[in-house]
Amino acid sequence: MITTTLLFSKIVFAYRSRNMNSVALLLVLLSAVWLSGTNTLKNRTTEVQSKTFDLKNKTNFVVYWGSTDNEGKLLEYCTNNTYDVIILAFADSFDEDGIPKLSLDGCDGQDCSVLGPQIQSCQNEGKTIMLSVGGADGSYKLTSTAYAKKVATHLWNMFLNGTGEKRPFGNGIVLDGIDFDVEKGAKQADGYWVTLINELRTLTKADMSKHYFLSGAPQCVFPDEWSVPCACSSKYSFRFTVSRFGPGPQTAVTDADLDFISIQFYNNYCGIKAFFGI
């Protein structure tokens, strides 16, 4: 059974790139789909449990952090009881071996160890900390099933509870999940994202100590389709390609094992801004 929950947050309309001037990049979660009915964070104290992200709740607050100017320190968001989930943005490229590369405030290249203690403090406060793959910029093209599985393995080893690879946030820092904000690609890659997410799910299930969240961030256009710029007279100057995140056959929303999706009601013609003129 698919349960729809309404999630409310402060609205900041800004394009998600490193040129944004908004104080904080907030994902407006006015609608999210619960794709799995048994996923809750475990092993928390009673005190922290009341602040912990729970898909059964009717109101959850999610924020992206790490790609906007003047947004403040990560820890400032963690000590704010408003937010349940903080998504670090972004891992916006893969190298030839499928290794994710971070483009994140506070890092020295791919060394983000300075953020490690803040992440740990956030989790101790009951916050769910995830990493988003994708974004508006970068190069994160998937080229084959084998390559998609490589990316999944690297994500597990570098950011979740795998071993054997350098961990950008420091040893012992284990994130709570991975988000997929796929905004570019080609039609043949649709199924590769399904492969990546499902492979990552298989890897996470090997860790019985906790549940790892996997989420997607499609636009409100139905179905979500990746777009390319065009010379249009329209206020929203883009046209859609045939590739998409879903729903639809062989797309992530339909066929991948996601816990929830956070629908983008902004930066497109079906967004809240278009209806209310905000």
N, C-alpha and C positions, 0 to 999 in steps of 0.2 A: 504494500500500500504506500502510495506517495502522499506525504503530508506537506501542505504549503504553510509556511509561517510568515508572518509579517514582521520585518525587522526595521527599526527606525534609528536614524542617526542624523547628526547635523549635516547639512548639505553644503558641500563645497564643489562647485563646478570648475574643473580644471583638467586640461589634457595631461595625461600621465607621461611626462617626459622630464628630463632633467632641467628643462627650461621653465618649469612652472614657478609661479611666484606666490602660490597660495601657501598659507602658514602650515597647513597639514593636508595630506592627501587622504580624503575619506571616501571609502567606497560606500555608496548609498545603497543600503540593503533594504529596499522597500518590498522585496519579494525574494524568498529563497526556497529552494525545494529540498526537502528532506528525502534523501535517497536510501538511507539505511536507518532502520528503526531501533537498532540496539547499540549505537555508538555513543559511549559516554567516557569521559576521562575517569581513570581509576586511581586508587592509592593516594587519595587526597585527604587531608584532615577535614573534620566537620566544618571548621571555621572557613577554610579556603573553598570548600565545596559550594558554598552559597554564591561565590563570585566566579565559579568555573563555567566555561562555555558548555552548554548542554543543548543539543539539537531539539530536545523536547520543549524548551522554553519558547514562548511566543515572541519574546523580544530579546534580540541579541545585537550587540554593537561590534562592528568590525572596522578596522582602520588599516590602511596601507602606510607604511613608514619606510623612508630611506631614499626617496627619489625627488623630494621637493626642497625648495630653498626655505631657509628660516623655519624649519619645522620643529626645532628643538631636539633635545636628547631623547633617545628611546625610553630611558628610565622615567621620564616625565609622563609618558603615556601609560606606563605600567603602574604608577602610583595614583593614577586617575581611575576611580571606580566606574567611569562611564564605559570603558572598553572591555569587551570579553575576549576578542581575538585581535592580535596585532600581526599583520602580514608584512614581512620584510621584502622590499621591492628594489631591485629584481635580480634574478639570475637571468640575464638577457642574451646570453650567447653560449654556444657549445663549440669546443675546438674539434679538430679532425678525429680525435679519439672519443668524442662524446662527453668530455669533461665540462661541466657547467662553469661559467665565468660570472663573477658577481659585479654588479654596477650599483654600489650601495654606499650611502653616506657613512662616514666614520671609518672607512676601510683604507688601508694602505695597499693599493692594488688588490691582490687576492688575499691579503692578510687582514682579516676582520677580527682578530683576537681581542681588540680593544672593546668590541661589543659583547664578547662572551660573558663577562661578569654581569652586564646589564640584562642579557637574555636570561641568565640564571636567576637573577633577582625578580624578573618579571614572572617567571614560572613559579617561583616561590610565593608570589602574590596571587597565584591562581590564574594567571593569564595564559592563554593558548598562543604560542608563538610559531608561526609558519613562515615558509619562504615561498615567494611567488616566482614561477618560471614564466618568462615571456615579457610582456609589456609592449609599448608602442615602438620602441627602438630596439636596436641590437640585431643579432643574427642567430636564430635558434631553429634553423631548418632541420627537419628530420628527413633522412634520405633512404632509410630501409628499416625493415623489421629488426635486423641485427643491431643496427645503430641505435634504434629506439631503446632496445634492451640494455645497451651499454650505458645510455644516459640514465636509465632507471637505476642501474647498479651504482653509478657514481653518486647519484642523489642520495641513495641509501647509505653509502659508505662515508660520504663527506658531511652530510647534514642530519641524518637520522641515526640509527644505532648500528651501522655497519662498521667495518674495520678495514685496515690495510691501505688507507689513503690519507693524505693530508687533510685536516679538518680546518676550514677557514676561520671558524669561530673559536677554535681552541679544542684541545682534547677534553672530553667529558661534557661538552655542550651538545645536547641532543634536542633538536627541534621537535615540535609536536605535529608537524605535517608539512605537506607541499601543496601549494595552490598553482593553478594553471590559467594564466591570463594570455591566451593565444590570440594574437591580433594580426598574424600574417602567416603566409604559407601557400602551398599549392594543393590542388585537389588530391593528388596521390598521397599526400601526407596525412589525410584525415584518419585513415586506419592506423597509421604509425603512432598517433597520439593515444589511440585506444590501447595499442600494444604497450607503450611506455607506462601508462597509468596502471594497467592491469599487472604488468610485471612488477611495478613498484608495490602494488597491493600485496602480491605474493610474498615479496621480501619482508614487508612490514608484519605479515601474519606470523612470521617466524619468531617475532619478539612477543612473547606472551605477557610481558610485564605491563604493557600499556596499549592503548589504541592510537594509531596515527591517522590524522585526518587528511583526506585527499579531496580537494575542492576545485571547482572551475568558476571562471568569471565571464560568462557569455554576455554579449550585449542584448538589449531588450528586443532587438529585431528578431523576428521568429520565422524560420530558425536563424540562429546566429551565423553570420557569414563574414569571412575576412574580406576587407575592402582595400582598394587601391585608389589613389587620388585621380581626379579627372578635372578637366577644365569645364566646370559647370557653373551655371548662373544661380543655382540653388544656394540657399543659406548653408546647407550641409553639402559640401562639395566632395562627394565620393560616389563610387559605384561599387556594386558587390561583385566579387568573384564567385566561382561555383564551389569553392572549398569552404568548409564550415566546421564549427565546434559542436553544432547540433541544436536541437535533436534531429535525428535522421539516421538512415542506415549507415553503419560503419563510422559513426561519429562518437566523440567522447561522451556527450550527454546521454546518449542512448545506450552505448555498449561498454563504456568504461565503468569501473567500480568506484564511483565518486560518492563521498558522504553527503555533500551538499553543493549547490551552485549559488553564486552571488551575482544576481543579474545587474548589469550596468544600465541604469536609467539616466544616462547622461552621455554627452558627446555623440548623439545620434538623433535622428528625426523623431524617434518614439520616446525620447527621454522626458523627464519631468519638466525640464526647462522649456521644451517645446510647447508643453500644454499650459504651463502656468506663467511663462514669460519671466522667470526668475533671472 
